[in-house]
Amino acid sequence: MENNIKVARVHRSLSWLYWVLSVPFFALLAFAWMRDAPPNLLVVSFALPFAAIGMGAIHHLVANAARLGKPGARLASLALGTLMLFSFPIGTIIGVYLLVITANWNIQQASPKVAA
């Protein structure tokens, strides 16, 4: 399997993970709102679900571009993989894997595949 397809699959999985995680964050927001929580907790519980949805959207866009073999997707994947190194321990493992397969991704040989 070509490395751009592997990169696309990792980003697609991460996008779904972020979107699934946004559901309990919305539940936290509803719980904090109903319990008349302090304002700082309301701000945090309001920001978490939208941050998760935003990160899911970014990973989804990079996955689509990587599947098509676009050079910008390689750069974005390297940037996201580097940022993931700071989320210890699971994000570090995923970030290292993402950096390794992205570094071995040869842009000239990446064929555009639109398989699911």
N, C-alpha and C positions, 0 to 999 in steps of 0.2 A: 504494500500500500504506500502511496506517495505521502511525503511528509506534510504537504499542504492539506491533504484530506484528514490526516491525524490531528493537525492543528485545528482544523474546522470542527472536528468532533469534540475536542476538548473545550473549545469555546462554546459550542452548542450545549454541551452538558452543563457548563458553568452558567450559561444564561438561564437554563431551566432551574438550576439550583437556586439562583438568586430570586427568580420569580416565585418559586415555591416558598422560599423563606419570607417573602413579603407578606404572605397570608398571616402568619402569627404576629408579624409586626403590626398589621392592621388591627388584629385582635387586641394587641397591647394598647394601641391608640384608642380603640373603643372603650377598653376597660379603664384607661386613665381618664378619658373624657367623662365617663359615667360616674366615676368615684370622686370627681372634682379634685383632681391631683394638683400639686403645685405647678406653677407655670414652667419651671425648668424641665420637669418630667414631661409635660405636654409638648414642649418644643422637641425634645429628644424622640418621644414616641411619634411625633408627626414627621420627623425627618427620616427615621429609619425605613419605613416602607417605600418611600419615594426614592431613597438612595438605593435600595435593593432593586427596585424596578429600573432605575437608571443604569445600574451596573449590568443588569440582565440585558438591557437594550444594547449597551456598548458591546458586550460579548456576542450578542446575536448578529450585530452588524459586522464585526470582525470575522465571525464564522462564515457568513455569506461571502465576504470578500476573499477569505482564505480558500474556500471551496472553489472559487473561480480563478484562483492563482494570481491575484492582484498583488503587486509589489508593496503597496501601502499596508496591506494586511500583515505582511511579515514584520514591518516596523511597529505597527500597533500591537502585534502579538508579543514582540520583544519587550515593549514598554509595559504591557499588562503583566507579563510574566515576571518582570523585574519588580513591579509593585506588589505582586503576590508573595514575593519572598519575605516580606515583612509580616505577613499574617501567619504566625507560628502556631502549630506545627503542620496542619494539613495544607494550608495555603503555600507553605514553603515547599512541600513535596510536589504539589501541583505546579507551582512556579518553576521549579527546577526541571520537571519533565517538559513543561511547555517551552522553556528556554532551550533545552537540548534538541527537541524536534524542530523548533523554529530555526535554530542555528544550522541544522542539517538540511534545511529546505532550500533547494536550488530553484531560483525563480525561473530560470530559462527552461527547465525541464518540467515545470508544473503545468499539468494539462488541466484545462477548465472542465471540471466534472460537476454535473448538477444532480448527482444521485442523492437520495435521502439518507 
